[in-house]
Amino acid sequence: MATRILLMTALALCFFAANSVLCRMALGEGNSDPFGFTIIRLVSGALTLFILFAVLQRRSRIKPKVNMWQSIAGEGTWWGGLSLFIYALCFSWAYVELETGTGALLLFGAVQLTLIIASLWRGQRLRTMEWFGLLVAFSGLVYLMWPNVQTPAWKALVAMSLSGLGWGLYTLLGQKARSPLAATMGNFVRSLPFCFVLALFAFSYMQVSVEGIYLALLSGALASGLGYAIWYGALAGLSAIQAGVVQLFVPVLAAIGGALFVFEPIELRLIVASIWVLGGIFIVLITKNKTPSHR
């Protein structure tokens, strides 16, 4: 695997982990309701990506020149915008109802299931070592999160599962992106009509503090906007299974980030889980995929 892909993947995972910490600080500590947080997050992400795209295009680093609609909407798709919106909204809504461990297992379990089904549907045959590596990595995540796992309410369970499905679909769509920045911007822009409809129905429920606004802006502009663009760039060199399994390290990074920035304790369980999950990821990444069969 190219060093560039590995570096982009690692950077994207750091952004994902930062997003998890920001969401925890905003939603878990009552600084924002899930609806307001989602809207600010997606709007700020779209605006940041549009400004960045426009600046780079003006400097002729993005070619060829495109028309006004392409400049605004990028190369994304409506499916990309919808899956991004579903992921963000369901994640925020379920986050306030679930314990961290339960939410992480539900989210990444749904992501893995979505990407595995997609890989099998495409005709990609997983090697035994890939299955083994996936099992090792996921079991390491279970080991880390198990002390905080509780039986969730069915509505929160469905919401977090839908969030994982949305993110899995968003990841799959990213493998077809010609320009990671333009595609990410386009998906964020196309999520805005859904945000507008959400605002109409949920305006009376929105309660966002000043700190909550700052956290949502950081989540949208940096951790989501730039992070997802980098992720789309990394997906060019990752299979669906590889893209899924590397994300299992995000909760571990988030726990480390929580220890560094939210002053949560670093326990032996976190150290063991980090090695455990990384071991499973390493097994999957070094295993060569069999050539997909044609459908």
Backbone torsions as a table, in degrees:
resi	resn	phi	psi	omega
1	MET	NA	135.3	-177.1
2	ALA	-61.4	143.7	178.7
3	THR	-59.7	-36.5	-179.9
4	ARG	-60.5	-42.9	180.0
5	ILE	-65.5	-42.0	179.5
6	LEU	-62.7	-43.0	-179.8
7	LEU	-66.0	-42.3	178.8
8	MET	-65.1	-39.3	178.5
9	THR	-63.4	-46.1	179.6
10	ALA	-61.9	-41.4	179.7
11	LEU	-66.1	-41.6	178.8
12	ALA	-62.4	-41.9	179.5
13	LEU	-63.5	-35.8	176.4
14	CYS	-64.5	-39.8	176.4
15	PHE	-64.4	-41.3	178.5
16	PHE	-61.0	-43.8	-179.9
17	ALA	-64.7	-40.4	176.9
18	ALA	-61.4	-38.4	178.0
19	ASN	-62.0	-40.7	179.1
20	SER	-62.7	-42.2	179.2
21	VAL	-66.0	-42.3	179.6
22	LEU	-63.5	-42.0	177.9
23	CYS	-63.5	-39.7	179.0
24	ARG	-62.7	-42.2	-179.2
25	MET	-68.8	-34.5	-177.4
26	ALA	-83.9	-49.4	-174.1
27	LEU	-88.6	-42.4	-177.4
28	GLY	-69.2	-27.4	-178.8
29	GLU	-102.9	10.6	173.4
30	GLY	74.9	22.0	178.7
31	ASN	-82.6	-11.7	-179.8
32	SER	-158.3	151.0	170.4
33	ASP	-82.9	160.8	-176.5
34	PRO	-66.1	-31.2	-177.0
35	PHE	-72.7	-49.0	178.9
36	GLY	-62.5	-40.2	179.5
37	PHE	-61.9	-44.5	-179.4
38	THR	-62.1	-45.4	-177.9
39	ILE	-64.1	-48.2	179.8
40	ILE	-62.5	-40.1	-179.2
41	ARG	-60.9	-48.8	-176.4
42	LEU	-73.7	-39.3	179.3
43	VAL	-65.3	-45.5	180.0
44	SER	-65.8	-35.7	176.6
45	GLY	-64.4	-44.5	179.0
46	ALA	-62.3	-43.8	-178.8
47	LEU	-65.1	-44.1	180.0
48	THR	-62.3	-45.9	-179.2
49	LEU	-66.2	-37.6	179.0
50	PHE	-63.9	-44.8	179.8
51	ILE	-62.7	-45.5	179.7
52	LEU	-62.6	-43.7	179.1
53	PHE	-62.5	-43.7	-178.9
54	ALA	-64.0	-42.0	179.5
55	VAL	-63.9	-45.8	-179.5
56	LEU	-67.0	-36.8	178.4
57	GLN	-67.6	-39.0	178.6
58	ARG	-62.4	-33.3	178.6
59	ARG	-86.2	9.0	175.7
60	SER	63.8	25.7	175.5
61	ARG	-89.1	-12.8	174.6
62	ILE	-116.8	113.9	-176.7
63	LYS	-128.3	153.5	-1.4
64	PRO	-81.5	173.2	174.4
65	LYS	-63.6	147.3	-176.0
66	VAL	-125.5	167.1	-179.3
67	ASN	-77.2	179.4	-173.3
68	MET	-60.7	-46.6	-178.2
69	TRP	-63.5	-41.6	178.5
70	GLN	-65.3	-33.5	177.7
71	SER	-65.3	-37.3	-178.1
72	ILE	-82.7	-42.0	-171.2
73	ALA	-99.3	-9.8	177.1
74	GLY	63.0	-152.6	-177.4
75	GLU	-108.6	14.4	-179.7
76	GLY	-70.7	-178.3	178.7
77	THR	-130.0	162.0	176.8
78	TRP	-67.5	-31.1	175.0
79	TRP	-65.5	-37.8	177.0
80	GLY	-64.5	-43.2	178.0
81	GLY	-64.5	-40.3	-179.7
82	LEU	-68.6	-44.0	-179.6
83	SER	-65.6	-36.1	176.6
84	LEU	-64.6	-43.3	179.6
85	PHE	-64.5	-45.5	-179.8
86	ILE	-61.4	-45.4	178.8
87	TYR	-58.3	-51.7	-174.3
88	ALA	-65.3	-45.0	-177.2
89	LEU	-68.2	-49.5	-177.8
90	CYS	-65.4	-35.9	178.1
91	PHE	-63.7	-48.2	-178.2
92	SER	-63.9	-42.1	-177.6
93	TRP	-66.7	-44.4	-178.6
94	ALA	-72.7	-27.5	-175.2
95	TYR	-59.9	-37.2	-177.9
96	VAL	-78.3	-10.5	-178.4
97	GLU	-102.9	-16.1	-172.4
98	LEU	-115.2	151.2	168.2
99	GLU	-69.1	153.4	-176.6
100	THR	-56.0	-45.8	-178.2
101	GLY	-63.4	-45.4	179.4
102	THR	-62.1	-45.5	-179.8
103	GLY	-61.5	-43.4	-179.3
104	ALA	-63.7	-43.7	-179.1
105	LEU	-66.2	-41.0	178.6
106	LEU	-66.1	-45.4	-177.4
107	LEU	-62.2	-54.9	-174.3
108	PHE	-77.1	-23.0	171.1
109	GLY	-64.8	-43.2	178.3
110	ALA	-67.1	-38.6	177.5
111	VAL	-62.2	-48.1	-179.6
112	GLN	-60.2	-45.3	-178.6
113	LEU	-61.8	-42.6	179.2
114	THR	-61.5	-46.4	-177.1
115	LEU	-72.3	-33.2	177.0
116	ILE	-66.9	-45.8	178.8
117	ILE	-61.3	-41.6	179.2
118	ALA	-63.7	-40.5	179.1
119	SER	-63.8	-45.2	178.7
120	LEU	-65.1	-37.8	179.1
121	TRP	-64.4	-35.6	179.2
122	ARG	-76.2	-8.0	179.5
123	GLY	93.7	9.0	178.5
124	GLN	-80.5	119.7	-179.6
125	ARG	-92.1	120.7	-179.2
126	LEU	-80.7	133.9	176.0
127	ARG	-73.0	160.9	179.3
128	THR	-57.4	-40.5	-178.7
129	MET	-67.5	-29.5	176.5
130	GLU	-68.6	-43.9	175.6
131	TRP	-60.5	-42.5	-179.3
132	PHE	-63.9	-45.7	179.6
133	GLY	-63.0	-40.1	177.6
134	LEU	-62.7	-43.3	179.0
135	LEU	-64.0	-42.3	179.4
136	VAL	-62.3	-48.0	-177.7
137	ALA	-63.3	-44.0	-178.2
138	PHE	-69.7	-36.1	177.7
139	SER	-66.5	-32.4	174.9
140	GLY	-65.3	-38.1	175.9
141	LEU	-65.3	-42.0	177.8
142	VAL	-60.7	-43.1	179.0
143	TYR	-59.2	-41.4	-179.2
144	LEU	-68.3	-42.5	-171.4
145	MET	-92.3	-11.8	-170.9
146	TRP	-57.3	-39.8	-179.0
147	PRO	-60.9	-22.2	-178.3
148	ASN	-104.3	9.4	-177.7
149	VAL	-82.6	131.6	175.6
150	GLN	-133.2	160.0	176.7
151	THR	-68.8	116.9	-175.3
152	PRO	-82.5	157.1	170.5
153	ALA	-66.7	148.0	-172.0
154	TRP	-63.3	-33.9	179.4
155	LYS	-65.5	-43.2	178.4
156	ALA	-67.2	-36.9	177.5
157	LEU	-61.0	-46.3	179.5
158	VAL	-64.3	-42.9	-177.7
159	ALA	-62.8	-46.5	-179.0
160	MET	-69.3	-33.5	176.0
161	SER	-65.3	-40.7	176.3
162	LEU	-64.7	-36.0	177.1
163	SER	-62.3	-44.5	177.5
164	GLY	-63.7	-39.2	176.5
165	LEU	-62.7	-44.4	179.4
166	GLY	-61.1	-43.6	-179.6
167	TRP	-69.7	-35.7	176.7
168	GLY	-62.0	-44.3	177.9
169	LEU	-65.4	-40.0	178.6
170	TYR	-61.8	-38.8	177.5
171	THR	-65.8	-44.0	179.5
172	LEU	-61.3	-41.3	178.8
173	LEU	-64.3	-30.7	-178.9
174	GLY	-68.0	-21.9	179.4
175	GLN	-69.4	-15.9	-179.7
176	LYS	-100.7	1.0	-175.1
177	ALA	-71.8	130.1	176.7
178	ARG	-80.2	-41.2	177.8
179	SER	-122.6	109.0	-177.0
180	PRO	-55.4	-43.1	-178.4
181	LEU	-67.5	-47.3	-179.1
182	ALA	-64.9	-39.6	-179.7
183	ALA	-67.7	-42.8	179.2
184	THR	-64.4	-43.8	177.9
185	MET	-60.5	-43.5	-179.7
186	GLY	-62.0	-39.4	178.3
187	ASN	-66.9	-41.9	177.7
188	PHE	-63.7	-43.7	179.5
189	VAL	-61.5	-41.2	-178.7
190	ARG	-73.5	-13.0	175.1
191	SER	-80.6	-15.0	-174.6
192	LEU	-65.3	-39.9	176.1
193	PRO	-58.9	-37.1	177.3
194	PHE	-67.3	-35.7	176.0
195	CYS	-64.4	-38.7	179.6
196	PHE	-63.4	-44.2	178.2
197	VAL	-63.3	-41.7	178.4
198	LEU	-61.1	-42.0	-179.6
199	ALA	-62.5	-36.7	-179.9
200	LEU	-63.6	-39.6	-175.5
201	PHE	-88.4	-25.8	-172.4
202	ALA	-112.6	8.5	-175.0
203	PHE	-57.6	-41.8	-176.4
204	SER	-69.4	-15.7	-179.1
205	TYR	-95.8	-6.3	-173.6
206	MET	-78.1	129.5	176.0
207	GLN	-142.4	102.8	-176.4
208	VAL	-125.5	123.2	176.9
209	SER	-79.3	170.7	177.9
210	VAL	-60.5	-42.5	177.4
211	GLU	-64.2	-36.8	177.7
212	GLY	-63.5	-37.1	177.5
213	ILE	-64.9	-45.1	178.5
214	TYR	-59.3	-44.9	-178.9
215	LEU	-65.0	-40.1	178.6
216	ALA	-66.3	-37.7	178.0
217	LEU	-65.2	-42.8	177.5
218	LEU	-64.2	-41.6	178.9
219	SER	-63.1	-43.9	-176.5
220	GLY	-76.0	-49.8	-173.2
221	ALA	-73.0	-42.7	-174.1
222	LEU	-101.2	-66.3	-173.2
223	ALA	-62.9	-37.3	-179.2
224	SER	-91.5	-58.4	-175.1
225	GLY	-57.9	-63.1	-179.2
226	LEU	-68.8	-39.5	-179.0
227	GLY	-61.3	-42.4	-178.4
228	TYR	-71.7	-32.6	176.0
229	ALA	-64.1	-43.0	177.0
230	ILE	-64.3	-39.6	178.1
231	TRP	-61.1	-43.1	177.8
232	TYR	-63.0	-34.6	176.4
233	GLY	-67.2	-38.4	179.7
234	ALA	-69.5	-31.4	-176.2
235	LEU	-63.6	-18.9	178.9
236	ALA	-62.6	-24.6	-178.8
237	GLY	-113.5	12.5	-178.6
238	LEU	-120.2	141.0	170.4
239	SER	-77.1	168.9	-180.0
240	ALA	-61.3	-40.1	179.9
241	ILE	-67.2	-42.9	178.2
242	GLN	-63.5	-41.4	179.0
243	ALA	-62.5	-34.2	179.8
244	GLY	-74.3	-45.0	-173.1
245	VAL	-71.3	-34.2	-180.0
246	VAL	-64.7	-27.7	-178.6
247	GLN	-72.2	-14.3	177.3
248	LEU	-66.1	-15.4	178.6
249	PHE	-83.6	-10.2	-178.1
250	VAL	-60.0	-48.3	178.0
251	PRO	-59.2	-33.0	177.9
252	VAL	-66.6	-46.3	177.5
253	LEU	-62.0	-38.4	179.1
254	ALA	-64.2	-38.6	177.7
255	ALA	-65.5	-39.0	177.1
256	ILE	-66.1	-42.5	177.2
257	GLY	-62.2	-38.2	177.4
258	GLY	-63.6	-36.3	178.3
259	ALA	-68.8	-35.1	-176.6
260	LEU	-81.0	-38.6	-171.0
261	PHE	-110.4	-23.0	179.1
262	VAL	-110.9	3.8	175.9
263	PHE	58.8	40.1	172.3
264	GLU	-83.9	149.7	-175.4
265	PRO	-68.8	143.9	173.2
266	ILE	-93.2	113.1	-176.6
267	GLU	-103.8	163.0	177.9
268	LEU	-59.0	-34.2	179.1
269	ARG	-58.4	-40.0	-180.0
270	LEU	-65.9	-41.4	179.9
271	ILE	-65.0	-45.9	179.7
272	VAL	-63.5	-44.1	-179.4
273	ALA	-63.7	-37.4	179.6
274	SER	-60.1	-47.5	179.3
275	ILE	-66.2	-39.8	-178.7
276	TRP	-61.2	-52.4	-178.1
277	VAL	-66.4	-43.1	178.8
278	LEU	-60.9	-36.2	177.4
279	GLY	-61.6	-44.4	178.0
280	GLY	-64.9	-41.5	178.1
281	ILE	-61.7	-42.2	-179.7
282	PHE	-61.3	-41.1	179.5
283	ILE	-61.1	-43.8	-179.5
284	VAL	-67.0	-42.5	-175.0
285	LEU	-67.9	-30.8	-177.9
286	ILE	-90.2	-4.3	179.2
287	THR	-88.7	123.8	-179.8
288	LYS	-77.2	136.5	178.7
289	ASN	-76.7	147.1	171.8
290	LYS	-75.3	150.3	-178.7
291	THR	-61.8	128.9	-179.9
292	PRO	-63.2	143.4	175.4
293	SER	-81.5	150.4	-178.5
294	HIS	-85.8	139.3	179.2
295	ARG	-103.6	NA	NA
